[in-house]
Amino acid sequence: MSTGGIRGAEIAVVGGGASAVCLLDALAQLEEPAGGVTIFEPGPHLWRGRPYQWDTEVLRLNATPDDMSVRHGDPGHFERWLAARDLVVGVGADETSPLDPYSGTRFAPRTVYGEYLEHSARDSLMALIARGWRVNIVRERVVFAAPIADGAVLKTEQGRQFQADYVVLCVGGGSPQDSYGLSGSPRFLPDPYPVSRTFDTLHAFDPDAEVGIIGSGLTAVDVVLALVARGHRGPISLLSRTGLLPAVRQRPVAHELRHFTPERVRAAAQQGTVTLDTAIRMLGNELGAARQDFTTVAFEIAALSREQPVARLRRQFADVDSASTALRIMQAAVPDTGPELWSLLPEHQKAELLHLHYRTVLTLCCPMPAASAATLLSLIDSGQLRIVKGLQRIAVTGSTPATAHDGGFTITTDSGTLSADHIVNAVNPPAHKIPAAAAPLIDSLVSAGVAARNPLGGLYVERATSRLTVNGTPHPRFHALGDLAFGSLFFTFGIPAMVNRAHEIGASLRDHMSVSRRALGPVSALASPR
């Protein structure tokens, strides 16, 4: 495309994980005059982030390939990459991502998905370079950003200064919290990833040792699978307040949403206030049109508090091929329509939903593969694995400072106490909290008046563009992608959500670039720090 010599924009991407890969792919699809892109990432896991590091292939995605594409509008992008990779490395699809024998679907290894992210980032950057864009990767942390005339200034921890036309914050979710103050014990693992390396760091790790895992979500399931794969024989306990396990993913079905859609939600908003009752009614219409019963979904929600975790796991595993598709329709509708619905709900209902039902949504809408459920049930039946709810406290065993770090742990629950030789923290960083490492950067943006903290978590952003927003006014040069947008957005995690938001950010940049080209030309100092 001819640009008539017009200079393109300088874009600063703060963070280099999976969300940045989604953004770069979106930028590579824009037909804009060549400018510059600088990615700031201080961590060791460029493009892969925390979940997709080099690791054992035992750990697999909990979503099918069509849900893991970084290319907006192209759900087959990851699957084609997998097929090409298999040809290059000389393996068959059954070796890289074998079919789940219970649901008939493929779940690729997380580490292989990390390869895909690396290749996708490289392809996007090469595509931009081929069109004349300048690309720069700075392995430093950004600690300050503020607006200047027609752009922004950024400063790194090392004191270097950069300028840009646009800033997109992709800082990720940070590190898991040590909620029980166990740091310092050599028998405590604060973050399990990558399990192939971190398990070896546990002091005197014995295959017959008793291991307690804090959490019962997808990361906790990962830890169990990895322990068993490496030959662990000792007792394993999943420890949490609720004992909620992820739902079990059923065999996929094709369904096109017709009633519970973003368009229908927006139309309802034009007629009056959209509430949770509106959502329930629209979901009921969706299920009714498919000749499904809403009571199936209502039963699953009620079962989370009434049914024992192991009994629920058995029932859901037995329902992998259920004739009812109600739960699967709901699981497809919530991430597709949820973002639009969330933005229109009254603030008090958002707070209520987060406080009372956030875990419910995650449990039902982020299910584990059926093969993982089968392994858990096998371990439970053999007596090696137990699900312990009502967790209150974990303390390092030992009565004096000299012995406190040499022993194991005492675990207090609603039903009594138990012990463990090792504790693994499998609680993910909370989406509603700003990572500690990003706090100075966020403070600078708030002080500069271009960002405002959302009491529900993260920063206020505009729904349609992800622009940072203060008092309802979006700033056209600052955007947030990922968990920093939590509160204004609900689904900030997961590849499909990030791909959709990255596409919207790309459109926002394109539209503002067009306006800017008709006014003052963009700055072009990002490639050379001051």
C-alpha positions in Angstrom: 0.0 0.0 0.0 1.4 3.4 -0.9 1.7 5.8 2.0 2.9 8.8 0.1 5.8 9.3 2.4 3.6 9.7 5.5 5.4 8.6 8.7 3.6 6.0 10.8 3.1 6.0 14.5 5.4 4.8 17.3 3.7 2.2 19.5 5.1 1.2 22.9 4.0 -2.2 24.2 4.7 -2.6 27.9 5.0 -6.3 28.6 6.0 -9.2 26.4 3.7 -12.2 27.3 0.8 -13.8 25.6 -1.3 -10.7 25.5 1.5 -8.8 23.7 1.6 -11.6 21.1 -2.2 -11.2 20.5 -1.6 -7.4 20.1 1.3 -7.8 17.7 -0.7 -10.1 15.5 -3.5 -7.5 15.4 -1.0 -4.7 14.6 0.5 -6.9 11.8 -3.0 -7.0 10.2 -3.3 -3.2 10.0 -2.5 -1.6 6.7 -1.0 1.5 8.2 2.1 3.6 7.2 5.3 2.1 8.5 6.1 3.3 12.0 7.8 1.7 15.0 7.0 -0.8 17.7 9.0 -1.2 20.9 8.3 -4.0 23.3 9.4 -3.7 26.9 9.8 -7.0 28.8 12.2 -7.4 31.7 11.4 -11.1 32.5 13.0 -14.2 31.2 10.0 -15.7 29.4 9.5 -13.4 26.4 6.3 -14.2 24.6 5.5 -17.3 26.7 4.6 -15.6 30.0 4.2 -17.6 33.2 1.8 -20.4 32.0 3.5 -21.4 28.8 7.2 -21.8 29.7 9.4 -24.7 28.5 8.0 -27.6 30.6 6.9 -31.2 30.5 4.4 -32.1 27.8 2.2 -33.7 30.5 0.7 -30.3 31.2 -1.9 -29.5 28.5 -4.2 -26.7 27.6 -7.7 -26.9 28.9 -9.1 -25.6 25.6 -9.2 -27.0 22.0 -7.0 -25.5 19.3 -9.8 -23.4 17.7 -10.1 -21.5 21.0 -6.3 -20.8 21.2 -5.6 -19.0 18.0 -4.0 -15.6 18.3 -5.4 -14.5 14.9 -8.7 -12.7 15.1 -11.3 -14.2 12.8 -9.1 -17.2 12.1 -9.8 -20.0 14.6 -7.7 -22.5 12.5 -4.5 -20.5 12.9 -3.1 -22.6 15.8 -4.3 -25.9 14.4 -2.5 -25.2 11.1 0.6 -24.3 13.0 0.5 -27.5 15.0 0.2 -29.5 11.8 3.2 -27.7 10.2 5.2 -28.2 13.4 4.4 -32.0 13.4 5.8 -32.2 9.9 8.9 -30.3 10.7 9.8 -32.3 13.9 8.7 -35.6 12.3 6.0 -36.6 14.7 2.3 -37.4 14.2 -0.6 -35.4 15.6 -1.2 -38.2 18.1 2.2 -37.6 19.6 1.9 -33.8 19.9 -1.7 -33.5 20.9 -3.4 -36.9 21.2 -7.2 -37.1 21.3 -8.7 -37.0 24.7 -10.1 -40.6 24.8 -13.2 -39.5 26.6 -14.3 -36.4 24.7 -12.6 -37.0 21.4 -10.9 -33.6 21.4 -7.3 -32.5 21.3 -5.5 -30.6 24.0 -2.0 -29.5 23.0 0.8 -29.3 25.6 1.3 -25.9 27.2 4.9 -25.9 26.3 4.1 -26.5 22.7 1.6 -23.6 22.8 4.5 -21.5 24.2 6.4 -22.4 20.9 3.4 -21.2 19.0 3.4 -17.9 20.8 7.1 -17.4 20.1 6.6 -18.2 16.4 3.5 -16.0 16.1 5.3 -13.0 17.7 8.3 -13.6 15.4 6.0 -13.8 12.3 4.2 -10.6 13.3 7.4 -8.7 13.8 8.9 -10.0 10.6 5.7 -9.0 8.7 6.0 -5.5 10.2 9.7 -5.2 9.3 9.0 -6.4 5.8 6.6 -3.4 5.4 9.2 -0.9 6.7 8.4 -0.9 10.4 11.1 -0.5 13.0 11.1 -3.1 15.8 12.9 -2.8 19.1 12.8 -5.1 22.1 13.9 -3.6 25.4 14.6 -6.0 28.2 13.9 -3.4 30.9 10.9 -2.7 33.2 8.9 0.5 32.5 8.4 2.3 35.8 6.9 5.6 34.6 4.7 6.9 31.8 2.9 10.1 31.2 1.3 12.1 28.4 3.2 14.7 26.4 2.0 16.8 23.4 0.8 14.3 20.8 2.2 11.3 22.6 3.7 9.8 25.7 7.0 9.6 27.5 8.2 6.4 29.2 11.0 5.7 31.6 12.6 2.4 32.5 14.0 1.1 35.8 17.5 1.7 34.3 16.7 5.4 33.8 16.3 5.4 30.0 13.7 7.5 28.5 11.5 6.8 25.4 8.8 8.6 23.5 5.8 7.1 21.7 2.6 8.1 20.1 0.6 5.2 21.8 1.1 3.0 24.8 -0.5 -0.4 25.3 -0.1 -1.9 28.7 0.3 -5.7 28.6 1.9 -6.2 32.0 0.4 -9.6 32.8 -0.8 -10.9 36.1 2.3 -11.0 38.3 3.2 -13.8 40.7 1.0 -15.9 43.0 0.5 -14.6 46.6 2.0 -16.4 49.6 -1.3 -16.2 51.5 -0.1 -18.3 54.5 3.4 -16.8 55.0 5.4 -19.9 54.0 8.1 -18.2 52.1 11.6 -19.1 53.4 10.8 -22.7 54.0 12.8 -24.9 51.6 9.8 -27.3 51.5 7.4 -24.6 50.2 7.1 -24.1 46.4 5.6 -20.5 45.9 5.1 -21.0 42.1 4.9 -24.4 40.4 5.7 -23.3 36.9 7.7 -24.7 35.2 7.1 -27.9 37.1 9.9 -29.8 35.3 12.4 -27.5 37.0 10.7 -26.2 40.2 9.9 -29.7 41.5 13.6 -30.4 41.6 14.2 -27.4 43.8 12.2 -28.9 46.7 14.4 -29.9 49.6 14.9 -33.7 49.8 11.9 -34.3 47.5 11.0 -37.9 48.2 8.5 -39.8 45.8 6.8 -41.1 49.0 6.5 -37.7 50.7 3.2 -36.3 51.5 2.4 -33.2 49.3 -0.2 -30.5 50.0 -1.3 -28.4 47.1 -2.9 -25.0 47.9 -5.8 -24.5 45.6 -8.2 -26.8 43.6 -8.3 -25.1 40.3 -6.7 -25.8 36.9 -3.2 -25.0 38.2 -3.7 -27.4 41.1 -4.8 -30.1 38.6 -1.6 -29.4 36.6 0.5 -30.0 39.7 -1.2 -33.3 40.5 -0.7 -34.6 36.9 2.9 -33.5 36.9 3.6 -35.2 40.3 2.1 -38.5 39.1 3.9 -38.3 35.8 7.3 -38.1 37.5 6.5 -41.2 39.6 5.2 -39.7 42.8 3.8 -42.4 45.1 3.0 -40.5 48.3 -0.3 -38.9 49.4 -1.4 -35.8 47.7 -4.0 -33.3 49.2 -5.7 -30.5 47.4 -6.3 -27.8 50.0 -8.8 -25.0 49.6 -11.6 -23.2 51.4 -14.3 -24.4 49.0 -12.9 -27.6 47.4 -14.3 -26.5 44.1 -12.7 -28.3 41.2 -13.0 -27.2 37.6 -15.9 -28.6 35.8 -15.3 -31.5 33.4 -15.3 -30.5 29.7 -18.0 -32.4 27.7 -17.7 -33.6 24.2 -18.0 -30.4 22.0 -21.1 -29.6 20.0 -21.7 -27.1 17.3 -24.1 -24.3 18.3 -24.6 -20.8 16.9 -25.9 -18.3 19.4 -29.1 -16.5 18.3 -30.7 -15.1 21.4 -27.9 -14.5 24.0 -25.6 -12.5 21.7 -23.8 -9.1 22.1 -26.2 -7.6 19.5 -29.2 -8.7 21.5 -27.7 -7.4 24.7 -27.0 -4.0 23.2 -30.6 -3.9 21.8 -31.9 -4.7 25.3 -29.9 -1.8 26.7 -31.6 0.6 24.3 -34.9 -0.4 25.8 -33.9 0.0 29.4 -31.5 -1.1 32.1 -29.7 -4.4 31.5 -29.5 -6.6 34.7 -28.6 -10.1 35.7 -32.3 -11.0 35.3 -32.1 -9.8 31.7 -29.1 -12.1 31.1 -30.9 -15.1 32.7 -34.0 -14.5 30.6 -31.9 -14.2 27.4 -29.9 -17.4 28.2 -33.2 -19.1 28.9 -34.4 -18.1 25.4 -31.2 -19.4 23.9 -31.5 -22.8 25.6 -35.2 -23.0 24.8 -34.6 -22.4 21.1 -32.2 -25.3 21.2 -34.8 -27.4 23.1 -32.7 -27.4 26.2 -33.7 -26.8 29.8 -32.4 -24.0 31.9 -32.8 -26.1 35.0 -29.7 -28.1 33.9 -27.6 -25.0 34.3 -29.3 -24.0 37.5 -28.7 -27.5 38.9 -24.9 -27.2 38.1 -24.7 -23.8 39.8 -26.6 -25.1 42.9 -24.4 -28.2 43.0 -21.3 -26.2 43.6 -22.4 -25.4 47.2 -24.5 -28.5 47.9 -22.6 -31.4 46.3 -19.4 -32.9 47.7 -16.4 -32.2 45.4 -15.7 -35.9 44.6 -19.3 -36.7 44.0 -19.6 -33.8 41.6 -16.4 -34.8 39.8 -17.8 -38.4 39.3 -21.1 -37.1 38.1 -19.6 -34.6 35.6 -17.1 -37.2 34.3 -20.0 -39.6 33.7 -21.8 -36.8 31.8 -19.0 -36.1 29.2 -21.3 -37.5 26.5 -24.6 -36.2 28.0 -27.5 -35.8 25.6 -28.1 -32.4 27.3 -26.1 -29.6 25.6 -27.4 -26.8 28.0 -24.1 -26.5 29.9 -22.0 -26.4 26.7 -24.2 -23.7 25.2 -23.9 -21.7 28.4 -20.1 -22.2 28.4 -20.0 -20.8 24.8 -22.4 -18.0 25.5 -20.8 -16.5 28.6 -17.3 -15.7 27.1 -18.8 -14.5 23.8 -21.6 -12.3 25.2 -20.3 -11.8 28.7 -18.0 -8.8 27.9 -20.9 -6.8 26.4 -23.3 -7.8 29.2 -20.7 -6.9 31.9 -20.2 -3.4 30.6 -23.9 -2.7 30.8 -24.7 -4.1 34.2 -25.3 -1.7 37.1 -22.2 -1.2 39.3 -23.8 -2.8 42.4 -24.6 -6.0 40.4 -21.1 -6.2 39.1 -19.8 -6.1 42.7 -22.4 -8.7 43.7 -21.4 -11.0 40.9 -17.7 -10.7 41.7 -18.3 -11.3 45.4 -20.7 -14.1 45.2 -20.4 -15.9 41.9 -16.9 -15.2 40.5 -15.6 -18.7 41.4 -18.8 -20.2 40.1 -18.2 -18.7 36.6 -14.6 -19.7 36.5 -15.4 -23.3 37.7 -18.1 -23.8 35.1 -16.7 -21.9 32.2 -13.1 -23.0 32.4 -13.5 -26.8 32.5 -10.7 -29.3 32.6 -10.2 -32.1 29.9 -12.0 -35.3 30.7 -8.7 -37.2 30.7 -7.5 -35.0 33.6 -10.7 -35.8 35.5 -10.2 -39.5 34.8 -6.7 -39.3 36.4 -8.0 -37.5 39.4 -10.7 -40.1 40.0 -8.2 -42.9 39.6 -6.0 -41.3 42.3 -8.9 -40.7 44.6 -10.1 -44.3 44.2 -6.6 -45.6 45.0 -6.4 -43.4 48.1 -3.5 -41.3 46.9 -5.4 -38.1 46.3 -7.9 -36.4 48.6 -9.8 -33.1 48.2 -9.8 -31.1 51.5 -12.0 -28.1 51.9 -12.4 -25.7 54.7 -8.7 -24.7 54.7 -8.0 -22.2 57.5 -4.3 -22.1 58.2 -0.9 -23.7 57.2 2.1 -23.4 59.5 5.6 -24.6 59.3 6.2 -27.4 61.7 8.8 -26.6 64.4 8.7 -24.8 67.7 12.0 -22.8 67.5 13.6 -20.7 64.8 16.4 -23.3 64.5 14.0 -26.1 63.5 11.1 -24.2 61.9 12.5 -24.6 58.4 13.6 -28.2 58.7 10.3 -29.9 59.1 7.0 -30.1 57.2 3.7 -28.3 57.7 0.7 -28.5 59.9 -2.6 -27.8 58.1 -5.7 -26.6 59.9 -9.1 -27.1 58.3 -12.7 -26.9 59.4 -12.7 -30.7 60.1 -9.4 -30.9 61.9 -5.6 -30.9 61.3 -3.4 -32.8 58.9 0.3 -32.7 57.9 2.4 -32.5 54.8 6.1 -32.8 54.0 5.9 -30.3 51.1 3.5 -27.5 50.2 3.0 -26.3 46.6 1.2 -23.0 46.0 -1.2 -23.5 43.1 -3.3 -20.4 43.5 -3.1 -18.1 40.5 -2.4 -14.4 40.8 -5.7 -12.6 41.4 -7.0 -10.9 38.3 -8.4 -8.0 40.3 -5.0 -6.9 41.8 -2.4 -4.8 40.1 0.9 -6.7 40.1 3.5 -5.3 42.6 6.1 -4.9 39.8 3.7 -2.7 37.8 2.7 -0.5 40.8 5.2 2.3 40.1 4.1 2.5 36.5 0.4 2.5 37.4 1.0 5.2 40.1 2.6 7.4 37.5 -0.3 7.1 35.1 -2.8 7.8 37.9 -0.8 10.9 39.0 -0.6 12.1 35.4 -4.4 11.9 35.2 -4.7 9.4 32.4 -5.6 6.4 34.5 -8.0 5.7 37.4 -8.2 2.6 39.6 -11.4 0.7 39.4 -12.7 -0.4 42.9 -13.6 -3.8 41.4 -9.9 -4.2 40.3 -7.5 -3.0 37.7 -8.0 0.3 35.8 -11.0 1.9 34.2 -11.1 1.3 30.5 -13.5 2.0 27.7 -15.4 -1.2 26.7 -15.2 -0.8 22.9 -11.5 0.3 22.7 -9.8 -0.7 26.0 -8.6 3.0 26.2 -7.7 4.1 29.8 -10.5 6.2 31.1 -10.8 8.8 33.8 -14.3 10.1 34.9 -15.8 8.5 31.8 -13.4 10.2 29.4 -11.1 7.8 27.5 -7.5 8.8 26.6 -6.8 7.9 22.9 -3.1 7.2 23.4 -3.2 4.8 26.4 -4.7 1.3 26.3 -4.7 -1.7 28.6 -4.9 -5.4 27.6 -5.2 -8.2 30.0 -5.8 -8.2 33.7 -5.2 -4.5 34.1 -8.6 -4.0 32.6 -10.3 -6.2 35.1 -13.4 -4.5 36.6 -14.3 -2.6 33.6 -14.1 -5.9 31.7 -14.8 -9.3 33.1 -13.0 -11.8 30.9 -9.5 -10.3 30.8 -7.9 -13.7 30.9 -7.9 -16.4 28.3 -6.7 -16.2 24.7 -10.1 -15.7 23.0 -10.8 -12.6 25.2 -7.3 -11.2 24.7 -7.6 -11.7 20.9 -10.9 -9.9 20.8 -9.6 -7.0 22.9 -6.4 -6.8 20.9 -8.4 -6.6 17.7 -10.4 -3.7 19.2 -7.3 -1.9 20.3 -5.9 -2.3 16.8 -9.0 -0.7 15.4 -8.8 2.1 18.0 -5.2 2.8 17.0 -6.0 2.8 13.3 -8.9 5.2 13.8 -6.9 7.7 15.9 -3.8 7.4 13.6 -6.1 8.5 10.7 -7.2 11.5 12.7 -3.7 12.3 13.7 -2.4 12.2 10.2 -4.8 14.9 9.2 -3.4 17.1 12.0 0.1 17.1 13.5 2.6 14.4 12.4 3.6 11.8 15.0 6.7 11.8 17.0 9.5 9.5 16.0 11.9 9.3 18.9 11.1 5.9 20.3 13.9 4.0 18.5 16.5 6.2 20.2 16.4 6.5 24.0 17.3 9.7 25.6 
